[in-house]
Amino acid sequence: MRLFNSISDEEILVRIRQGDEKVVDHLYKKHYKMMVNHIMKNSGTEDEAKDIYQEAIVVVWQKAASGNLTLTSKISTYLFSICQNLWRKELERKSRLSNEESDAAESVDDDLKERTAIMNQCIMELGETCRKILTYYYFEDMSMNDIAELMGFANADTAKTKKYKCKLELDKIVKSKYSVGDFLD
Amino acid sequence: MFINKPEIIEQYITGKLTGEELIQFQNELHKDPILQSEVALQKEIIHSVQQFRKLQLKQRMDNIAVSAGNSYTGLKVAASIVLAGLVTFGVFNYNLQQKVENFNNQSITPINNQKNEQTDNLDSSPEIAKSNSAESLTNKESLKPVTNVIKPKELSIKNSESTVIATVPNADYHNGDEHLIKDGNVTLPKGELAQGNGDHTLKAEVIVDDLDKSRFHYKYFSGKLFLYGEFANPYELLEWNSAEGKKLFLKYNSEYYKIKDNQMEPIKLEKIMDKKLLNELRQISK
């Protein structure tokens, strides 16, 4: 088995497409210091820097998993540019927030948190297979072929049928906790 | 016409619907409030699945031991918290005496039911320490203890920077069977915290699993905090409402630990080392 230290950027992308989450660990550790220190030198706390860096890794993961990432530079350079963009946006957001009345924003935030918690609970109520199929489909934007391969299904049609049933199940769970009208605001 | 075609609704939401069909869909959407509701619901479900996955990946990274190698970071965190403006704390004491022999998530529902039944027996008029500064934030109506073993009283503390409200339940757990789940030998609720107007109080239920005493982990989501480990001594939960959002801390054996929201997988409790933040926490929780 090859050590992660020696794998190329191209191989990292391939492994991400195979759903190998150990690549996340490898990437995260490898560039942590550089990315986080850069944000900290630009008025960020370590918590903020960590969050931005994690977001950047998630972006790389998501794009690579969907097959939509063609590297024109090293992964580290790409990660660095994502971190910079995300941090710039965060600074803008913080600056906007400090100029606004925070009360209204806070109450909206609380509502959103509560809703997110309920939705997460609904997703947690699904079986693991359904959870994986739906996240691969909606987040990683994987094809039914890729999902079938990752999940060990016979073919893309099986994956499609399973995805359909899992989605129906999730809809049912969510609708048991909300009425449809709750989503119109 | 489109309301019964979930695959078309999904294609519309994910931007995959094109051409004539997209125009037809938009026309119908414009006129049909039921379709509008369904689209809104489906948008939220799909968005939630995406966020859930993102969170899973971020939690994986949270479990990786890394360091930026600078000791001043924590001080910056503390400084930003101090500057955040109004700070509100809910301090909750629990005295844990019961032992957990088994645990599963399914056990939560009966606990809640039980608590609701017990609510009527509670002292619903917590004592409120006199403080003018606290009046605008709290009143007797806003605090309703929800277990019969916790009798909250409310304190208010004023310091130069902020007003602090601390709810300190006098938790003294009974050894009775009322805290055990029938078939799971599970303990439980160490208390749902004071329910208030939702702005300044914490709605967390704490569940301790001491099956593996060597562990010192937690997970926290949907207002439920799961602690894994022995937790033989009393602990406190501190909620800090700041402009940056709510922050939750656990105090145990004189140490403080940060509790991250939406932490769905057990993660080790990590001691807060930053001195300034520690001082703030100590001042508030003493």
Boltz contact constraints between the chains, C-beta under 6 A:
constraints:
  - contact:
      token1: [A, 24]
      token2: [B, 60]
      max_distance: 6.0
  - contact:
      token1: [A, 25]
      token2: [B, 64]
      max_distance: 6.0
  - contact:
      token1: [A, 28]
      token2: [B, 61]
      max_distance: 6.0
  - contact:
      token1: [A, 28]
      token2: [B, 64]
      max_distance: 6.0
  - contact:
      token1: [A, 29]
      token2: [B, 66]
      max_distance: 6.0
  - contact:
      token1: [A, 32]
      token2: [B, 66]
      max_distance: 6.0
  - contact:
      token1: [A, 33]
      token2: [B, 68]
      max_distance: 6.0
  - contact:
      token1: [A, 36]
      token2: [B, 68]
      max_distance: 6.0
  - contact:
      token1: [A, 37]
      token2: [B, 68]
      max_distance: 6.0
  - contact:
      token1: [A, 45]
      token2: [B, 76]
      max_distance: 6.0
  - contact:
      token1: [A, 45]
      token2: [B, 77]
      max_distance: 6.0
  - contact:
      token1: [A, 46]
      token2: [B, 68]
      max_distance: 6.0
  - contact:
      token1: [A, 46]
      token2: [B, 73]
      max_distance: 6.0
  - contact:
      token1: [A, 47]
      token2: [B, 77]
      max_distance: 6.0
  - contact:
      token1: [A, 54]
      token2: [B, 58]
      max_distance: 6.0
  - contact:
      token1: [A, 54]
      token2: [B, 61]
      max_distance: 6.0
  - contact:
      token1: [A, 58]
      token2: [B, 54]
      max_distance: 6.0
  - contact:
      token1: [A, 58]
      token2: [B, 57]
      max_distance: 6.0
  - contact:
      token1: [A, 102]
      token2: [B, 243]
      max_distance: 6.0
  - contact:
      token1: [A, 117]
      token2: [B, 222]
      max_distance: 6.0
  - contact:
      token1: [A, 119]
      token2: [B, 48]
      max_distance: 6.0
  - contact:
      token1: [A, 120]
      token2: [B, 52]
      max_distance: 6.0
  - contact:
      token1: [A, 121]
      token2: [B, 222]
      max_distance: 6.0
  - contact:
      token1: [A, 123]
      token2: [B, 52]
      max_distance: 6.0
  - contact:
      token1: [A, 134]
      token2: [B, 49]
      max_distance: 6.0
  - contact:
      token1: [A, 135]
      token2: [B, 49]
      max_distance: 6.0
  - contact:
      token1: [A, 135]
      token2: [B, 53]
      max_distance: 6.0
  - contact:
      token1: [A, 138]
      token2: [B, 46]
      max_distance: 6.0
  - contact:
      token1: [A, 138]
      token2: [B, 49]
      max_distance: 6.0
  - contact:
      token1: [A, 138]
      token2: [B, 50]
      max_distance: 6.0
  - contact:
      token1: [A, 139]
      token2: [B, 50]
      max_distance: 6.0
  - contact:
      token1: [A, 139]
      token2: [B, 53]
      max_distance: 6.0
  - contact:
      token1: [A, 174]
      token2: [B, 45]
      max_distance: 6.0
  - contact:
      token1: [A, 180]
      token2: [B, 37]
      max_distance: 6.0
  - contact:
      token1: [A, 180]
      token2: [B, 41]
      max_distance: 6.0
  - contact:
      token1: [A, 181]
      token2: [B, 37]
      max_distance: 6.0
  - contact:
      token1: [A, 183]
      token2: [B, 40]
      max_distance: 6.0
  - contact:
      token1: [A, 183]
      token2: [B, 41]
      max_distance: 6.0
  - contact:
      token1: [A, 183]
      token2: [B, 44]
      max_distance: 6.0
  - contact:
      token1: [A, 184]
      token2: [B, 37]
      max_distance: 6.0
  - contact:
      token1: [A, 184]
      token2: [B, 40]
      max_distance: 6.0
